[in-house]
Each structure stands twice: as C-alpha cells, then as structure tokens.
Amino acid sequence: MERKGAAIEEVTLKDRFSALSNLPQFFKLVWQTSRVFTITSALIRIVRSAIPVAILYVGKLIIDQIAHPGQGGVSHNYLWELVVVELTLAVLSDVLGRATALIDSLLGDRFANFTSIKIMHHAATLDLEQFEDSTFYDKLERARQQTVGRTVLLSQVLSQVQDLITVGFLAAGLVVFNPWLILILIIAVLPAFLGEAHFNDKTYSLSRRQTPERRELDYMRYIGASDETAKEVKLFDLSGFLIDRFKQLSDKFYKDNKQLAIKRSIWGAAFSLFGTCGYYGAFVFIVYKAVQGTISIGDLTFLAGSFRQLRGLLEGILTRFTAVSQGAIYLKDFFEFFHIQPKIVHAGKSLPFPDPIKEGFVFENVGFKYVNSENWANRHLSFTMAAGEKLALVGENGAGKTTLVKLLARLYDPTEGRILLDGHDLRDYDLVELRHNVGVIFQDYIRYQMTVAQNIAVGNIGEKENIGLIVQSAKKSLADLLVQKLPGGYEQPLGKRFNQGVELSGGEWQKIALARAYMKNAQLLILDEPTAALDARAEYEVFQRFSELTKGKTAVLISHKFSTVRMANRILVLDKGELLEIGTHQELLQKNGRYAELFNLQAKGYQ
Ligand SMILES: Nc1ncnc2c1ncn2[C@@H]1O[C@H](COP(=O)(O)OP(=O)(O)OP(=O)(O)O)[C@@H](O)[C@H]1O
C-alpha cells in the first residue's frame, strides 16, 4: 500500500472548498445518529439568528423615543413596553443558547458512540494483512480521533449557518444606510481570514506528519504502564529507556507545536489590529453623519451596534470557515478508512462447505509473500492432505509453518498457486461456513481478560450462553479440573486487569485456550504449538484425547516436540518455506534426511 497519508502535506484553498463536499455525508451520519436532536438544534438556531438584529432595533427605538420624543413628549407606556420586549429577547437568547449547547453536547456524545461502533464494525470486516500494515494503523488512528473531534464540527457548521442568517439581517440594515460600509467591513476582516486559513493548513500538515509518532507515543505510554508488560519492564529495568523515548517524542511535539502557536498568535494580533482600524474608520463615518444630522441618535446606535456585531460575526464566520473546512479535510481521513475494503470476501456464488470433507485438501504450487516482506514465506508447496488425516508440520523457526495454516484458514489467500478442497478452490467456498468449519488455536492465542466461560466461548461465540457445551469443551481440553478449583468456577474473571481477576499459569491458560478448539464441530482442526506450555504428563494426555476426540476429522498440528509429532499420520517438513520431505514417522526416519536429523538431535538431548 502506498504511503498516501504522508504525501499530502500542504492544503490549498481549493482543497478546502473541495473538502466541503464531505459535509453532506457527514450530516447523513449525524442524521442517522439522532433525527430528533438534529431537527431541534437546527430549529433553535434559526430562531436565535434573528435575535441580535431584533435587540439592536428595539434599542434604537428606545433611544429615539427618549432623544426625539414626538409632540406629546416621551410615551412612558410605549417605552416600558419596548424595555420589556428587549428584556424578553435577551432572556430568550440566553435560554436558547443554553438549549443549543445542551443538544449539541448530547448529540456529540451519541455521534461519537455511533461512529466508534461503525469503526469497530468496519475494522472487523478487514483482512489480517491490512492489520499488519502501518499505513492502515495511521488511518485507523485518524479515523478514531475523528469520532470525538468531529462532534465539534457539527456545532461549528450549525453555528455557521446561524451566524450567516444573522449577518443577512444585520447587513440588510447597513445596506439601506450605506453599502460601502459592507465593503470596508469585508476588507477589514479578510486578512484575519487568510491568516487563519494559512495557519490551519500548517496545523493540519503537522498533525498528519505526527500520526505515526503519536502512535509510538501511545505505545510507549502503554508498555510503560500495563499489567502485561510490568514484569519485564521491572526485571529489565526498562522504565528509564521508555520514559526517555516518551520524553524525546513529546518534547519534539511540544517544540513543533509551540513554534506554530507563537507564529499564529503574532500574526493573529496584527490582523486583528487591522480589523479594529477598519471598524473605527467606519465608526467615525457614522458619527460624522449623526453630527451632521443626517441620521438620528437611535440610528447611530443601531448602525454602530450592527457594524460592531457584523465585524465580530464576519470574523467568526471566516475563521470558522477554515475550521469547518479543516474539519471537512479531517473527515476525508475518516471516510477514507471506510473505503478500505477487505480482499478476502465471499465469492460471488459460493459453495457450501462440504460436510463431511470427502477427498481432502490439495496444495498446488502454493506460494505466499507477506505484503510488507521481500521474501517468500511459503513457496512451491504441492502436497495432498486426505480427509481425516492428521498431518504434523515440522521445521525450524521461520520455516513457514504458521503461514501455511493461515492459508488453510483463509486468513490470507495464496500469492501464487491454489489450495483445493474436494476439488474446488478454497476461495470458492462460503467464507462464513469456512470459518465455522475450521478451528484454529494459534501459538499466540489471546488471553482475554474476561470470565473462564467467555474465554472458552470465543471458540464459537454464538454458543456463549451454552454452558453445557462450554463445560464439555473444557473437559475435552483438560481445563475442567483447573476451573473447578477457581473460586468463581466458570464465571471466574481471568487476568489481573479488572477487579477480582485471577491470573493463571502459562499451561493453565493454554488448557483454557485449547477448549476453544472443541467449541465448534469443526471439520478441520489446526493446533499451532498448542502444548508448548504444558507439562509432560498434561501434553501426553491432551494428545491422547485429541486423537480420540478428533477421530475421522482432518487435523494439522504444529509442534517442535517429536513425541507429539510422531502421533500424526504423516509429517511434512518445511525448510525456508518449501516442502523438504513428507511421509510417516517411520518413512522419514528411514529416509535419514532432515526429519531424522532433527528427531535424533532431540532424542539425544533426552539420553
Ligand atoms: N505478519 C508477517 N509479516 C511479514 N512477515 C512475516 C509475518 N509473519 C511471519 N513472517 C515471516 O514469514 C516467515 C515464516 O514465518 P512463520 O510464522 O510461518 O514461521 P514458523 O515456521 O511458524 O516459525 P516458528 O516455528 O518460529 O513459529 C518468517 O521468515 C517470518 O519472518
């Protein structure tokens, strides 16, 4: 995958306008989050937008009533009525302001939850390969940041619309008096707008460049203080090393951000001064007209007030434009994450998974290369695995054993060649059925910080309430005995991360993980070094049971222990990703090749 993210560093004004095209999609999401909140917020804002001009106008009427009373003198009743109207408007403005803030914050929370769930759903559909790509993580990280950050965008856009309407009302008054005032106003606020746009670009580029380092920073924070790492961090005395790296990264962020923040405030102050000069120029003009008697004192207050408010509003609108377009650019990152599509998907007309498997698997010149690697992890693999056969994979570290089983489970598809099951390409089978029929326990299985029952149920999560099946699976993997000793039994939380969790030994965890393999009636069982942490007796028992329990089923075992390996019907020896030998234990010993060499080496160790 290309490093697209790092390449975009400067954002032009054109980019900003084109990024606004993300807003409809954004509002669709907001609308899906809550229709009631969206409509209420919009309605309140429309009402609020008319209030400032109404307040100014009532103020003008009050002053004119006092300064230029008609022939009958000041009408007290009329004056008090105006004051009451002014007060009502001010109270209304305040109440509606608070109501909008409340609705925006509730809508914001719901939006953050809604989009977080959407991200989790989408992430779950993606391929393992995509998770192994660092650019993907950058995108995921940016998308995650957007879930919270974008709620601000929502109120910004709504406020923008509200202020634009208010500007329309206020500007109407100014235009009637003198259209040139509007022009002065625009010239006065333009530099501030351009300055803001410029600095927002810089902030965006900086934050984009910093994404990989930010992830590293989070990682340092995590390994510096987590239950999983505490043991090694203490023993190897790593805290100083981790803190140094954290400090180095955070200092760099601080320095970069500080430079930009200082420049931004200096320029901001200069532009604001320019705007203030423009405002006072126009003010002098209005005062002059009042002195001349061309306009009334009430008009003076109305116009000066309108002008002051317009300046504030226009500045707000223009700076908010950059913030909104900025948000829209970030939205692009957000939607980009949803555009990442999995490659391993259902075939158009998928075949049902055979039940039972009749012939078995055939590897036809299968090769696989990881996306971020130059080397072939598997190459030229051609062999058959009959239905019901137990095949053991043997080979040195990095020989490609785990990769081979990942191909069988369709976590990846072969880069070249194909794998056939009962005469059809594995890719032609229904993916959901395939996953359901292949049970895999990897050497780096997850120790879920959840209850025992949940830890076992992950092998077939649809059966999470089926406690009978969970207990039965635990009995098969020899985990039942250890569960009985736990104070909470099957409801006992495991791991130390949460309250009342109990930590298990490596072998005990492994027995729990093994139970997952028995949770579904899988046709193909794959155990990748499932007994590495078991003691000798437990390992023997586990395999005795495994053979009995999987009679007639196809199974692949990966193990470095030859006592385990010899229980398989046939053994496949891998070397640098390629098939070196295949045969029964006896055949391979007679052949006196690599298998015999490794077997004798291990046997010698026991003598
Ligand atoms: N996710 C990955 N991305 C890139 N390369 C990988 C990845 N996983 C494994 N490899 C590489 O592929 C090769 C085969 O790895 P694999 O895990 O299949 O070996 P293995 O035989 O299972 O090793 P071990 O006995 O140590 O578990 C190795 O050279 C490894 O570096």
The ligand as an SDF file (V2000), in Angstrom:
LIG
                    3D

 31 33  0  0  0  0  0  0  0  0999 V2000
    2.8970  -10.9020    9.5350 N   0  0  0  0  0  0  0  0  0  0  0  0
    4.0530  -11.0810    8.9030 C   0  0  0  0  0  0  0  0  0  0  0  0
    4.5470  -10.1330    8.0850 N   0  0  0  0  0  0  0  0  0  0  0  0
    5.7170  -10.3240    7.4360 C   0  0  0  0  0  0  0  0  0  0  0  0
    6.4670  -11.4200    7.5370 N   0  0  0  0  0  0  0  0  0  0  0  0
    6.0260  -12.4050    8.3420 C   0  0  0  0  0  0  0  0  0  0  0  0
    4.8020  -12.2820    9.0740 C   0  0  0  0  0  0  0  0  0  0  0  0
    4.6260  -13.4060    9.7780 N   0  0  0  0  0  0  0  0  0  0  0  0
    5.6810  -14.1950    9.5010 C   0  0  0  0  0  0  0  0  0  0  0  0
    6.5150  -13.6010    8.6420 N   0  0  0  0  0  0  0  0  0  0  0  0
    7.7350  -14.1550    8.0710 C   0  0  0  0  0  0  0  0  0  0  0  0
    7.4060  -15.3200    7.3570 O   0  0  0  0  0  0  0  0  0  0  0  0
    8.3270  -16.3700    7.5930 C   0  0  0  0  0  0  0  0  0  0  0  0
    7.5890  -17.6120    8.0700 C   0  0  0  0  0  0  0  0  0  0  0  0
    7.0030  -17.3310    9.3340 O   0  0  0  0  0  0  0  0  0  0  0  0
    6.0750  -18.3720   10.1030 P   0  0  0  0  0  0  0  0  0  0  0  0
    5.4670  -17.6730   11.2590 O   0  0  0  0  0  0  0  0  0  0  0  0
    5.1620  -19.0270    9.1470 O   0  0  0  0  0  0  0  0  0  0  0  0
    7.1750  -19.4270   10.6140 O   0  0  0  0  0  0  0  0  0  0  0  0
    7.0160  -20.6650   11.5860 P   0  0  0  0  0  0  0  0  0  0  0  0
    7.5810  -21.8310   10.8680 O   0  0  0  0  0  0  0  0  0  0  0  0
    5.6290  -20.7950   12.0890 O   0  0  0  0  0  0  0  0  0  0  0  0
    8.0110  -20.2330   12.7700 O   0  0  0  0  0  0  0  0  0  0  0  0
    8.0180  -20.5960   14.3410 P   0  0  0  0  0  0  0  0  0  0  0  0
    8.4570  -22.0200   14.4830 O   0  0  0  0  0  0  0  0  0  0  0  0
    9.0580  -19.6830   14.8720 O   0  0  0  0  0  0  0  0  0  0  0  0
    6.6660  -20.3340   14.8710 O   0  0  0  0  0  0  0  0  0  0  0  0
    9.3290  -15.8330    8.5980 C   0  0  0  0  0  0  0  0  0  0  0  0
   10.5010  -15.5150    7.9080 O   0  0  0  0  0  0  0  0  0  0  0  0
    8.6820  -14.5860    9.1650 C   0  0  0  0  0  0  0  0  0  0  0  0
    9.6520  -13.5990    9.3860 O   0  0  0  0  0  0  0  0  0  0  0  0
  1  2  1  0
  2  3  1  0
  2  7  2  0
  3  4  2  0
  4  5  1  0
  5  6  2  0
  6  7  1  0
  6 10  1  0
  7  8  1  0
  8  9  2  0
  9 10  1  0
 10 11  1  0
 11 12  1  0
 11 30  1  0
 12 13  1  0
 13 14  1  0
 13 28  1  0
 14 15  1  0
 15 16  1  0
 16 17  2  0
 16 18  1  0
 16 19  1  0
 19 20  1  0
 20 21  2  0
 20 22  1  0
 20 23  1  0
 23 24  1  0
 24 25  2  0
 24 26  1  0
 24 27  1  0
 28 29  1  0
 28 30  1  0
 30 31  1  0
M  END
$$$$
